[in-house]
Amino acid sequence: MVDNSPYWTRERREIAAWLNDHAPSFADGYEGAVQLLHTPALSARVHLICHLVRDIYRYLPGVIDAKAKASPRPAEVFPGMVKELAKQWKAFPPRTVKQCEDDSSDHRVSKQVYRHIAKLVEKSEKMAEDQPTVGRALARSLFRCGVRNVDEFIAPWIIKSFDAEYDFFVERAHLAKEAPGDGGLVGHFESFERAFHSLSWFSVKWNSDRAG
């Protein structure tokens, strides 16, 4: 909840107001992350903040941007393809071929196995080409949210900042063998906020001061 605490700066109030207007279900998450940032004694504080920010990155584009495609993640695509490849491998095992010159041997795969390997490679290349980074996807969605001039574009530093900060938060979002320290947490969170604010507020002045 936004209150009179000194850490609720003008920029943070504007981000919270923008989220309440465009994606109300995400406003609580952002406001909670800000409050946690300034509650250093709370257990698991780093994990909770990083998890909240990670979810804003990953799921906000689908809420605010009709053009944002929900691209399948590699973990949702490749296990099934590898399982099918394993079936074909067992059904059509490789043949050992002797090499006469040096008495070594080689292995030749069947057409069926080769086709599935080719599909895996093709799918991997296509996903790498078509799927933007998580940071770029969020930047695009925020950019499209407002009425833009034809010559406007996303400043490259914003995309780089979004990508760099996403990696930081993802690495600390889950419980692990060693609990992460909060070194650099405030700086990374504020860097994320600066990039978010620059696209969601000032670049479009919140749709010309909310059309009025």
Backbone bond lengths (Angstrom), bond angles and torsions (degrees), N, CA, C in turn:
res aa  C-N    CA-C-N  psi(-1)  N-CA   C-N-CA  omega(-1)  CA-C   N-CA-C  phi
1 M - - - 1.448 - - 1.534 109.56 -
2 V 1.313 116.26 134.25 1.466 121.24 177.26 1.520 108.64 -77.60
3 D 1.341 115.90 124.38 1.461 119.59 179.81 1.532 109.19 -132.50
4 N 1.296 116.73 -158.50 1.463 120.91 -176.28 1.528 113.71 -90.94
5 S 1.321 116.86 11.56 1.466 120.04 178.70 1.523 109.67 -60.49
6 P 1.328 117.77 143.18 1.466 120.49 -175.75 1.523 114.40 -63.37
7 Y 1.326 117.25 -22.74 1.472 118.50 179.64 1.526 112.59 -74.39
8 W 1.320 117.93 -10.19 1.466 119.67 175.25 1.527 108.57 -83.87
9 T 1.326 114.21 81.71 1.461 121.20 179.61 1.522 110.56 -71.46
10 R 1.317 115.11 169.52 1.471 119.10 179.11 1.524 110.85 -57.57
11 E 1.354 117.16 -43.23 1.463 120.13 -178.85 1.528 111.60 -62.97
12 R 1.318 116.52 -40.31 1.468 119.62 179.40 1.524 111.19 -67.83
13 R 1.303 116.71 -38.03 1.467 119.52 176.84 1.532 110.47 -63.61
14 E 1.319 115.49 -37.65 1.467 119.20 179.55 1.522 111.50 -68.75
15 I 1.342 117.83 -40.45 1.467 120.43 176.42 1.526 110.10 -62.21
16 A 1.338 116.87 -45.50 1.465 120.58 179.98 1.527 111.06 -62.24
17 A 1.340 116.80 -42.05 1.466 120.23 179.10 1.526 110.73 -65.00
18 W 1.342 116.32 -40.55 1.477 120.13 179.72 1.524 110.60 -63.31
19 L 1.325 116.64 -43.43 1.464 120.25 179.03 1.523 110.86 -64.69
20 N 1.310 117.20 -41.20 1.465 119.64 177.86 1.517 111.92 -61.26
21 D 1.320 116.26 -31.08 1.463 120.55 -179.35 1.523 112.25 -81.87
22 H 1.342 117.48 -38.12 1.460 121.32 -173.57 1.533 114.70 -100.99
23 A 1.322 116.98 -31.04 1.471 120.93 -177.05 1.524 108.70 -151.54
24 P 1.329 117.51 73.68 1.471 121.59 -173.60 1.524 114.10 -54.06
25 S 1.326 117.52 -33.72 1.461 119.47 -177.90 1.523 112.21 -67.51
26 F 1.330 117.70 -17.02 1.464 121.16 179.41 1.526 112.28 -95.63
27 A 1.316 116.87 -14.84 1.464 119.85 -177.67 1.522 111.24 -63.56
28 D 1.329 117.11 -43.28 1.464 120.00 179.65 1.521 110.82 -60.68
29 G 1.330 116.36 -39.97 1.460 120.12 -179.98 1.515 111.74 -62.50
30 Y 1.330 116.48 -45.17 1.468 119.93 178.93 1.526 110.91 -65.24
31 E 1.327 116.47 -46.47 1.463 119.79 -178.84 1.534 110.82 -62.21
32 G 1.332 116.03 -38.72 1.459 119.63 177.62 1.525 111.86 -64.94
33 A 1.335 116.59 -38.87 1.466 119.86 178.90 1.526 110.95 -63.66
34 V 1.331 116.65 -40.77 1.471 120.18 178.21 1.524 110.39 -62.80
35 Q 1.328 116.71 -44.22 1.467 120.04 -179.99 1.527 111.12 -64.41
36 L 1.325 117.12 -40.92 1.461 120.80 178.47 1.528 111.06 -64.06
37 L 1.311 115.77 -36.39 1.463 120.35 179.77 1.522 110.78 -57.54
38 H 1.333 116.35 -30.38 1.461 121.52 -177.34 1.534 111.87 -109.07
39 T 1.345 114.70 25.29 1.465 121.10 173.97 1.521 107.68 -127.34
40 P 1.321 118.40 69.67 1.473 121.85 -171.21 1.515 115.26 -62.81
41 A 1.323 118.61 -20.75 1.467 120.51 -176.70 1.532 112.46 -82.50
42 L 1.312 118.26 -9.39 1.469 120.89 -175.21 1.529 111.07 -72.92
43 S 1.337 116.78 133.24 1.463 121.46 177.95 1.526 111.04 -65.35
44 A 1.324 115.77 145.40 1.475 122.57 177.98 1.521 112.98 59.55
45 R 1.313 117.07 21.44 1.466 121.92 -176.97 1.535 112.13 -56.71
46 V 1.345 116.96 -44.85 1.466 120.19 -176.88 1.525 110.33 -63.42
47 H 1.346 116.35 -46.25 1.469 119.70 179.22 1.531 111.02 -58.13
48 L 1.323 116.26 -46.06 1.459 120.40 -175.70 1.529 111.66 -64.44
49 I 1.315 116.61 -44.72 1.468 120.00 179.00 1.515 110.38 -61.52
50 C 1.327 115.99 -48.22 1.469 120.35 -176.71 1.525 111.44 -64.58
51 H 1.332 116.71 -36.56 1.462 119.79 178.61 1.523 110.90 -66.24
52 L 1.312 117.07 -41.69 1.466 121.09 179.24 1.528 110.86 -63.25
53 V 1.329 116.59 -45.85 1.462 119.41 -179.31 1.524 110.58 -66.69
54 R 1.336 116.81 -39.58 1.465 119.73 177.79 1.523 111.09 -58.40
55 D 1.327 117.48 -41.91 1.461 120.51 -179.57 1.531 111.64 -68.42
56 I 1.323 117.13 -33.94 1.469 119.04 175.11 1.522 109.46 -62.15
57 Y 1.308 116.61 -45.15 1.466 121.08 177.48 1.526 111.56 -56.72
58 R 1.310 115.80 -50.51 1.468 119.86 -168.08 1.523 113.71 -79.90
59 Y 1.321 117.76 -32.73 1.464 119.38 -170.15 1.528 114.97 -111.54
60 L 1.327 118.34 -18.79 1.457 119.12 179.56 1.534 113.26 -62.38
61 P 1.346 119.72 -40.61 1.472 118.33 179.69 1.523 113.63 -54.48
62 G 1.317 118.07 -39.02 1.454 120.51 -179.51 1.509 114.01 -68.81
63 V 1.334 117.00 -18.09 1.467 121.59 -179.23 1.530 111.09 -90.89
64 I 1.331 117.65 -39.34 1.463 120.44 -172.52 1.520 113.71 -98.41
65 D 1.338 117.59 -11.62 1.466 120.16 -171.84 1.518 110.57 -128.72
66 A 1.326 115.96 110.54 1.467 120.41 -179.55 1.527 111.79 -66.05
67 K 1.328 117.24 -22.64 1.469 120.63 -178.94 1.518 112.91 -85.64
68 A 1.317 116.83 -11.66 1.461 119.75 -178.60 1.521 109.45 -71.03
69 K 1.317 115.78 120.56 1.456 120.79 179.69 1.527 109.27 -89.91
70 A 1.318 114.80 137.40 1.461 119.71 175.35 1.520 108.02 -80.95
71 S 1.308 116.75 86.95 1.458 121.44 -178.00 1.522 109.84 -73.52
72 P 1.334 117.16 138.31 1.466 118.74 177.70 1.519 110.71 -64.73
73 R 1.305 116.21 144.58 1.453 121.01 178.11 1.521 109.31 -84.87
74 P 1.346 117.86 153.05 1.473 119.98 178.84 1.520 113.11 -52.59
75 A 1.341 116.72 -37.71 1.467 119.79 -178.96 1.524 112.35 -66.30
76 E 1.337 116.87 -17.40 1.462 120.96 178.57 1.525 111.73 -93.77
77 V 1.318 117.36 -13.13 1.462 121.22 -173.73 1.526 112.57 -107.20
78 F 1.324 116.71 -50.20 1.463 119.76 -167.54 1.524 115.83 -76.49
79 P 1.344 121.07 -32.45 1.470 117.69 178.31 1.523 113.65 -56.08
80 G 1.330 117.22 -41.55 1.466 120.11 178.81 1.517 112.08 -66.05
81 M 1.330 116.22 -38.82 1.462 120.36 179.55 1.527 111.11 -67.91
82 V 1.329 116.77 -39.61 1.467 120.52 178.37 1.523 110.80 -67.87
83 K 1.329 116.66 -37.56 1.468 120.44 177.75 1.528 110.54 -61.94
84 E 1.329 116.16 -42.17 1.469 120.05 178.25 1.526 110.65 -66.19
85 L 1.321 116.72 -38.28 1.464 120.15 177.39 1.523 110.67 -62.16
86 A 1.336 116.92 -40.95 1.468 120.78 178.93 1.528 110.99 -62.11
87 K 1.331 116.90 -38.84 1.473 120.33 177.77 1.514 110.82 -63.04
88 Q 1.337 116.36 -44.26 1.455 120.08 179.70 1.535 110.95 -67.03
89 W 1.318 116.70 -34.90 1.472 121.24 179.55 1.533 110.14 -62.84
90 K 1.343 115.25 -41.79 1.467 119.01 178.95 1.524 111.90 -71.43
91 A 1.320 115.77 -38.01 1.467 119.59 -178.91 1.523 111.75 -71.75
92 F 1.322 116.13 -33.75 1.471 120.84 -178.25 1.531 109.01 -130.99
93 P 1.334 117.57 73.58 1.464 120.52 -175.44 1.529 111.97 -64.72
94 P 1.331 116.55 154.37 1.474 120.38 179.50 1.528 111.01 -62.86
95 R 1.319 115.27 151.11 1.460 121.41 176.47 1.522 109.01 -102.53
96 T 1.341 115.93 139.38 1.459 120.80 176.88 1.525 108.61 -87.00
97 V 1.323 115.05 129.75 1.471 120.65 -178.49 1.520 108.32 -120.34
98 K 1.334 116.57 124.69 1.458 121.88 179.23 1.517 111.07 -75.28
99 Q 1.317 115.41 137.59 1.460 121.40 173.95 1.521 107.51 -101.23
100 C 1.318 116.67 114.12 1.460 121.22 -172.41 1.532 112.49 -64.78
101 E 1.332 117.69 -37.12 1.454 120.46 -171.84 1.529 112.52 -60.69
102 D 1.305 118.49 -50.06 1.470 120.04 -176.11 1.521 112.88 -117.90
103 D 1.326 115.92 14.21 1.459 122.52 176.23 1.545 112.28 60.82
104 S 1.349 116.76 20.54 1.464 119.66 175.79 1.528 108.72 -89.87
105 S 1.290 115.95 176.54 1.461 119.60 -179.84 1.520 110.33 -128.64
106 D 1.304 114.77 157.13 1.452 121.69 179.19 1.517 108.08 -130.54
107 H 1.349 116.71 165.28 1.460 120.80 178.81 1.523 109.27 -121.88
108 R 1.300 115.05 129.90 1.458 120.24 178.27 1.522 109.43 -112.68
109 V 1.327 114.87 131.65 1.460 118.81 179.89 1.524 109.64 -92.08
110 S 1.319 114.28 158.81 1.467 120.16 -179.86 1.529 110.40 -74.77
111 K 1.324 115.37 167.06 1.465 120.35 176.50 1.520 110.39 -60.80
112 Q 1.342 115.91 -39.26 1.458 120.14 -177.20 1.537 111.11 -63.11
113 V 1.334 116.07 -45.36 1.468 120.69 178.97 1.522 110.36 -66.18
114 Y 1.317 116.02 -42.75 1.471 119.61 -179.54 1.528 110.83 -60.11
115 R 1.332 117.32 -41.73 1.465 120.66 -179.55 1.522 111.16 -60.94
116 H 1.340 116.95 -40.98 1.463 119.70 -179.60 1.523 111.42 -70.47
117 I 1.328 117.41 -36.40 1.467 119.46 175.89 1.525 109.76 -63.67
118 A 1.331 116.14 -42.26 1.471 120.30 178.82 1.529 110.77 -61.92
119 K 1.341 117.53 -39.04 1.464 121.12 178.16 1.530 111.20 -62.94
120 L 1.324 116.20 -41.62 1.459 120.67 178.93 1.524 111.48 -61.16
121 V 1.317 115.61 -45.76 1.462 120.48 -179.62 1.529 110.23 -64.54
122 E 1.325 116.17 -44.97 1.467 120.73 -179.11 1.528 111.10 -62.62
123 K 1.339 116.43 -43.19 1.462 120.52 -180.00 1.524 110.78 -64.52
124 S 1.319 116.60 -41.49 1.461 120.79 179.52 1.523 111.08 -61.75
125 E 1.322 116.77 -44.29 1.464 120.90 -179.75 1.521 111.04 -65.96
126 K 1.329 117.09 -39.99 1.465 120.85 -178.46 1.529 111.16 -67.72
127 M 1.336 116.84 -41.02 1.458 119.78 179.93 1.527 110.99 -66.48
128 A 1.331 116.01 -38.25 1.463 119.44 177.95 1.525 111.38 -65.39
129 E 1.326 116.19 -33.52 1.465 121.17 -178.50 1.527 111.97 -78.35
130 D 1.345 116.54 -41.21 1.463 121.13 -172.36 1.526 113.92 -86.59
131 Q 1.309 116.90 -27.71 1.450 119.53 -170.60 1.531 110.85 -92.48
132 P 1.318 118.33 115.09 1.465 119.69 177.68 1.525 110.23 -71.00
133 T 1.302 116.37 160.79 1.455 119.10 173.71 1.523 109.05 -63.08
134 V 1.312 116.46 160.19 1.465 120.57 -179.66 1.528 110.07 -61.05
135 G 1.330 116.33 -40.56 1.457 119.80 178.92 1.513 112.91 -63.99
136 R 1.326 116.70 -43.41 1.467 120.53 178.67 1.525 110.77 -64.37
137 A 1.337 117.06 -39.39 1.470 120.43 179.89 1.529 110.80 -61.69
138 L 1.338 116.72 -42.33 1.466 119.57 179.05 1.524 110.94 -67.14
139 A 1.336 116.78 -42.52 1.464 120.19 179.73 1.527 110.72 -60.77
140 R 1.331 117.15 -43.87 1.471 120.98 179.23 1.522 111.00 -60.78
141 S 1.332 115.94 -44.73 1.461 119.73 -176.35 1.524 111.45 -65.80
142 L 1.323 116.68 -41.89 1.466 119.81 177.05 1.521 110.41 -64.49
143 F 1.327 116.09 -38.90 1.460 121.08 -179.64 1.530 111.19 -63.42
144 R 1.330 115.92 -41.02 1.469 120.07 -178.04 1.520 112.90 -74.75
145 C 1.315 116.47 -14.23 1.461 120.09 -173.64 1.521 112.64 -67.11
146 G 1.315 117.45 -27.37 1.452 120.28 -177.20 1.512 112.49 -107.43
147 V 1.312 116.14 169.36 1.465 121.86 176.03 1.524 107.37 -77.64
148 R 1.330 116.86 120.32 1.461 121.20 -173.85 1.518 111.97 -113.40
149 N 1.327 115.46 150.86 1.453 120.39 169.46 1.522 108.95 -75.54
150 V 1.309 116.82 154.23 1.457 121.41 -176.17 1.527 111.90 -58.96
151 D 1.318 117.44 -34.81 1.458 121.06 -174.49 1.526 113.37 -90.61
152 E 1.330 118.23 5.93 1.458 119.91 179.55 1.518 110.80 -79.45
153 F 1.324 116.60 149.84 1.454 121.71 178.31 1.527 108.95 -148.92
154 I 1.336 115.48 165.51 1.456 120.64 179.43 1.522 108.54 -83.33
155 A 1.308 116.79 124.57 1.463 120.10 178.51 1.527 109.52 -62.24
156 P 1.337 118.01 132.83 1.474 120.74 -177.37 1.526 113.81 -54.93
157 W 1.342 117.84 -32.75 1.468 119.21 -177.91 1.523 111.34 -64.10
158 I 1.339 116.47 -27.99 1.465 119.38 -179.09 1.520 110.34 -67.99
159 I 1.334 116.51 -45.70 1.465 120.36 179.94 1.526 110.29 -64.05
160 K 1.335 116.94 -43.90 1.467 120.41 179.06 1.527 110.59 -61.28
161 S 1.314 116.00 -40.88 1.461 119.89 179.91 1.521 111.31 -65.84
162 F 1.326 116.74 -45.05 1.463 120.26 178.07 1.527 111.06 -58.34
163 D 1.324 117.14 -46.12 1.468 120.68 -178.74 1.523 111.52 -64.15
164 A 1.325 116.25 -45.57 1.467 120.10 -178.30 1.528 111.25 -63.19
165 E 1.316 116.82 -42.77 1.462 119.65 -178.51 1.525 111.25 -70.62
166 Y 1.327 117.32 -35.88 1.467 119.92 178.72 1.530 110.33 -57.86
167 D 1.329 116.25 -45.92 1.464 119.76 179.76 1.526 111.06 -58.61
168 F 1.319 116.67 -41.55 1.467 120.84 179.77 1.529 110.62 -60.41
169 F 1.329 117.12 -47.85 1.468 120.41 -175.54 1.533 112.07 -70.67
170 V 1.321 117.47 -38.88 1.463 120.23 -179.38 1.526 110.81 -62.89
171 E 1.315 117.56 -40.76 1.467 121.67 -178.64 1.526 112.51 -62.96
172 R 1.314 117.58 -20.67 1.466 121.33 -175.85 1.528 113.29 -115.14
173 A 1.327 116.95 6.73 1.467 119.39 -173.38 1.530 113.49 -77.46
174 H 1.330 117.28 -26.97 1.470 119.60 -173.31 1.524 111.75 -111.51
175 L 1.329 114.69 153.76 1.453 120.30 175.20 1.528 109.39 -63.47
176 A 1.314 115.69 141.38 1.465 120.28 -177.90 1.519 109.09 -143.71
177 K 1.329 115.14 -178.33 1.463 120.03 -177.99 1.519 110.93 -59.31
178 E 1.318 116.02 -40.31 1.455 120.71 178.76 1.531 109.44 -118.22
179 A 1.307 116.42 132.52 1.466 120.64 179.44 1.533 109.52 -72.19
180 P 1.318 117.04 134.56 1.468 119.10 -179.86 1.523 111.63 -72.57
181 G 1.312 116.41 145.12 1.458 119.90 173.78 1.514 109.69 -80.24
182 D 1.304 115.89 171.52 1.463 117.99 -178.99 1.521 111.91 -98.37
183 G 1.328 116.94 17.11 1.460 120.39 177.03 1.518 111.53 -59.51
184 G 1.302 116.93 123.63 1.462 121.62 179.71 1.507 115.25 81.67
185 L 1.340 117.72 -5.31 1.467 120.38 -175.28 1.525 111.79 -60.37
186 V 1.309 117.21 -47.92 1.468 120.73 -177.50 1.532 110.13 -61.90
187 G 1.327 116.42 -44.89 1.465 119.70 -179.78 1.513 112.70 -62.03
188 H 1.332 117.53 -42.90 1.469 120.76 179.65 1.535 110.61 -68.03
189 F 1.318 116.77 -39.28 1.463 119.58 179.00 1.527 110.41 -63.87
190 E 1.309 116.88 -43.77 1.466 119.91 -179.97 1.521 111.68 -67.73
191 S 1.333 117.63 -33.17 1.463 120.63 176.21 1.529 110.53 -65.04
192 F 1.345 116.33 -41.80 1.468 121.32 175.29 1.525 110.05 -60.10
193 E 1.329 116.83 -43.49 1.465 120.57 -179.13 1.528 111.67 -64.32
194 R 1.340 117.29 -40.68 1.469 119.95 179.88 1.520 111.40 -61.09
195 A 1.336 116.33 -44.29 1.462 119.94 179.40 1.524 110.77 -66.12
196 F 1.325 116.74 -42.95 1.465 121.48 179.63 1.527 110.06 -62.03
197 H 1.321 116.24 -47.73 1.461 121.66 -177.04 1.523 111.38 -62.91
198 S 1.329 116.89 -38.40 1.462 120.30 -176.91 1.523 112.04 -64.18
199 L 1.328 117.40 -28.92 1.470 120.49 179.17 1.524 112.22 -94.59
200 S 1.310 117.54 -37.88 1.468 119.26 -172.84 1.515 113.39 -84.10
201 W 1.329 116.68 -16.83 1.459 116.87 -175.10 1.520 112.90 -125.18
202 F 1.327 117.59 -74.26 1.450 120.20 -169.63 1.528 113.11 -64.82
203 S 1.331 118.72 -36.71 1.465 119.54 -174.80 1.517 112.53 -66.18
204 V 1.328 116.53 -22.26 1.472 118.62 177.75 1.532 110.75 -126.03
205 K 1.334 116.15 2.04 1.484 122.17 -176.82 1.532 109.73 47.06
206 W 1.343 113.07 44.51 1.474 122.03 179.20 1.530 111.05 46.85
207 N 1.315 112.91 62.06 1.467 121.28 178.82 1.543 111.14 51.09
208 S 1.359 113.30 54.73 1.462 120.42 178.86 1.522 112.64 54.66
209 D 1.341 111.97 57.33 1.485 118.84 178.68 1.523 111.46 54.48
210 R 1.353 113.02 45.57 1.474 120.72 176.21 1.527 110.95 55.17
211 A 1.346 113.66 44.37 1.465 121.64 173.20 1.518 112.45 55.23
212 G 1.316 115.58 41.09 1.431 112.77 176.79 1.481 113.44 178.63
